[in-house]
Amino acid sequence: MTKRVVSLDVGMKFVGVAATDPTWNFPTIIGTLKRKDSINDDLARLGDMIDFEIAAFAIGHPLRANGEESSFMPVVRGFERRLMKIYENVPFFGVDEFHSSEEALEIKKVNPKNYRAKKQSGVIDSTAAAIILERFMETADFKELKKTYMES
């Protein structure tokens, strides 16, 4: 079975999930996880969404325009730390998610009339996860990872 890279856009209410296609050429949207009260439940349900082996995680890091961490970064780091305990042998990469949600709004043609419905459906978050993954796919880290997995 081909391993794939999974990207997450972690939010308070939703976690957008995307992954590389089996050939690692483009991002595909997996879906959106609606967060519950327990992070352990969230992580278990995330595992249920993913029906393939994971080569790496690309986690969206909420940074400001100047590159400093935003006030939401501790939440993302907490989610990431717990995920690392489950996937101990899987590499994790932080990806600047600056403006990924705004890009998702444009891509999904969200306007004031349909914003609430799109937000509640999670389509914005899953699209943001695909944008984060696309950014990661442009890095040297991704290219090295792809080379390693495509040769094996």
NORKANOR-V441083 format. One record per pair of residues at least 12 apart in sequence whose C-alpha atoms are under 7 Angstrom apart, sorted by the first residue. I is the first residue (numbers start at 0). J is the second residue. Records with the same first field share a line. If there is no record, write none. Layout:
I=J + J
This chain:
1=21 + 52
2=51 + 52 + 53 + 54
3=18 + 19 + 21 + 52 + 53 + 54
4=18 + 19 + 53 + 54 + 55 + 56
5=17 + 18 + 19 + 53 + 55 + 56 + 57
6=18 + 56 + 57 + 58 + 128 + 129 + 131 + 132
7=57 + 58 + 59 + 128
8=58 + 59 + 124 + 127 + 128
9=59 + 75
12=33 + 34
13=31 + 32 + 33 + 34 + 121 + 124
14=31 + 32 + 33 + 34 + 124
15=30 + 31 + 32 + 124 + 125 + 127 + 128
16=28 + 29 + 30 + 31 + 125 + 128
17=29 + 30 + 125 + 128 + 129
26=129 + 132 + 133
27=129
28=125 + 126 + 129
30=125
31=121 + 124 + 125
32=45
54=89
55=89 + 90 + 91
56=90 + 91 + 92
57=91 + 92 + 93 + 94 + 132 + 135
58=92 + 93 + 94
59=93 + 94 + 95 + 96 + 131
60=72 + 93 + 94 + 95 + 96
61=95 + 96 + 97
62=95 + 96 + 97
63=97
64=97
94=131 + 135
96=131
99=127 + 130 + 131
100=123 + 127
103=123 + 126 + 127
104=123
